Every structure is written in C-alpha cells, then in structure tokens.
Amino acid sequence: MVSTASTVTNSAKLSSGPSRVARLFERWGVLVAFVLLFAASTALQGGEFASIENFRNMLNQNASIGILAVGMTLVIISGGIDLSVGSMLVLAAAFGLTLTNELIAREWSEGTAVGVGIAASVISGVLAGSINGVLIVFGRLAPFIATLGGLVAFRSVALAMADAGEIRSASSSVFAVLGRGGFPFFGFVNSAGNPITITYATVLFLAIAILAQWFLSRSRYGRQLVAVGANEVAARYAGVSVASVRLRTYLIMGAMAGIAGLLQSSRMNSVSTSQLGLGIELDAIAAVVIGGTSLRGGFGRVWGTVVGVLILGMIANMITISGISPYWSGAVKGAVIVLAVLVQRSRS
C-alpha cells in the first residue's frame, strides 16, 4: 500500500515537472532564442553588432514590418489571418503620395499637402481593411480566402494608378523627413562621431507596440479578442459581439498597413507599385509566430512579436555577414515559420 502511494506521488512529480518546464518555455522561449541568436551574431561580427548604432539601424529597417506584425498579432489572436497586408501597404502609400503630389501641383503649401497625404494613406488602409472585415464577418468567407483576394486586388489597383511604374514624391523635403528624421539618442555618437538618432519610424513602432500590448492585456476589447479566438461559440454565449470584435480587428490591421506604407514610401521618397511591400506579409506572420502567438487563435502577446521582429532582423543580418546569397532568406523565414508551428503543436 505504501509503495503504491509512493509510486503515485513520484508519478505526480514527474508529470508536473515537464508541464512546469513547458510553461516556462511557452512564456520565455522567444527571449531564450533572442539571447542565443544575439550571442551567435556577436561572436560572428564582434562588438560592432552589440553597438547602439547597429540596434538603431536594425529597428529602423524593420519598423514597418514591426507595425504590420503588431496588427497581425491581433488578427491571428482573433482566429484569423491577413495575407493582403503587403498589397494594402502599397495601395495606401500610392494613394497618399498621389494625392500629395496633386495638391502640391495645385500650389498648396508643402506641409499641408503632406499632412493631407498622411491622413489619406491611413484612411485608405482602414478602408481596405474594412473590405476584408466585411467579407469575413458578413460575407462569411474564410479569412484565408477573403484576404487572398485582397492580396491580388489591392496591388492591382496600385499598379493601375501608376501604370505599374513608380510614383515619385513632389515634396522636396517635408515628406522624406518622416522616414529619415528622428530624435538624438541621449548624446550617443556613432563611429564617425555623428550623433545617433532614433528615427520617427522606430519611435512610432515602439509606441504602437506598447499601446497594443496594453489594450490586449488591460482593455475590454483585448479580453473579448482573446475570447473570440479561443472559442467563438462560448464568446457569443457570454454576450460578446463576435462580428464587432472581428471587424474592428481588420480595421486596425488596415490602419497599421496604411502607417507602414507611409513610412516605407517616405523613407525612399517614392512608391514602387510593383515592388513595395512585396512578400512583407511573410515577414509579419513569421514575427508573430516566432513571438509565440498561436495560429489557432486565443493566445498571443505583442511584446513577443516585437522580439520576433528583432530575431528576423538578426537572421537577415547573419545571412548578409556570412556571405550567403540573400535569395535564401525566404527559405530561412519559411523554415522558421514551420519550426515555430511545430514547437507550438508539441507544447499543446
């Protein structure tokens, strides 16, 4: 009798051990991966990789992807997906820059024209997101199908606006400042002795991420979003308006695409309708999955997505430093997505 009791006790200890480890890995696994990659990158590149200037460059280069990934986190938590974010991005950027150029041609002040163009970019992104949301919520289309249609249609509209060419900004200075300007970073200087600046794009990315994490964990909308993604039927019985939650989520995703398009176009002071945002949805989804958000919905965290964006940036950096062809980057990102999903399945 005693041996049986001790066997049960030992079995309980053994069963509780892996679950505790699994919980720790689920919560902090993305940070462990970040630390390991950081150590590997520092070993390959030396102290230059760990410099403030390099992190500033990494954040600036991936700010647009990060903003998209924040919106994608909310979409995936709700149990959906959005394959059209790259096409929404280029459509919003093309519409905003076209309107800016038209207003400048009509002799509006440059600042006013750029301000109207900024608003137009964000609003056009919201409208594109609302089309996805309406098709999914009221048209009852699967998110994959609805956003796959948007992937084709939105870029097609952008291509038609410029005859598949490039739209160059007529703004001589104001528009480009959005993507290239920034704030001095506490008196730090780079290797050339020039002040290190934190770009507006980076500040906006971090501000959006902090705000989204607060809404996800503290607001009523965040709790309803998780409930809808975890169990739509139970959420509906609990009085949650599933249609409203999902529609708002795709509207937010559209706004994020509009902001990201604005930042990318201002950084280059132009919009290439055939190349801007091409394949960026893969980067956004990869960052979300790496950050620990479940593709089944019902679980996720924005801070994990931010770390996932940094991990993708480090992977791209390591590929470049190692002399590997950049054409392999897509294969690496695809492998990372599959690996992250396999890890999620083993945890469940």
Sequence and secondary structure as in RCSB ss.txt:
>XXXX:A:sequence
MVSTASTVTNSAKLSSGPSRVARLFERWGVLVAFVLLFAASTALQGGEFASIENFRNMLNQNASIGILAVGMTLV
IISGGIDLSVGSMLVLAAAFGLTLTNELIAREWSEGTAVGVGIAASVISGVLAGSINGVLIVFGRLAPFIATLGG
LVAFRSVALAMADAGEIRSASSSVFAVLGRGGFPFFGFVNSAGNPITITYATVLFLAIAILAQWFLSRSRYGRQL
VAVGANEVAARYAGVSVASVRLRTYLIMGAMAGIAGLLQSSRMNSVSTSQLGLGIELDAIAAVVIGGTSLRGGFG
RVWGTVVGVLILGMIANMITISGISPYWSGAVKGAVIVLAVLVQRSRS
>XXXX:A:secstr
 HHHHHHHHHHHHHHHHHHHHHHHHHHHHHHHHHHHHHHHHHHHHGGGTTSHHHHHHHHHHTHHHHHHHHHHHHH
HHTT   S HHHHHHHHHHHHHHHHHHHHHTT  HHHHHHHHHHHHHHHHHHHHHHHHHHHHTS   HHHHHHHH
HHHHHHHHHHHHTTSEEE   SSHHHHHHH EEEEEEEE TTS EEEEEHHHHHHHHHHHHHHHHHHHSHHHHHH
HHHHH HHHHHHTT  HHHHHHHHHHHHHHHHHHHHHHHHHHHTEEETTTTTTTHHHHHHHHHHHTT  TTSS  
 HHHHHHHHHHHHHHHHHHHHTT  GGGHHHHHHHHHHHHHHHHHHH 
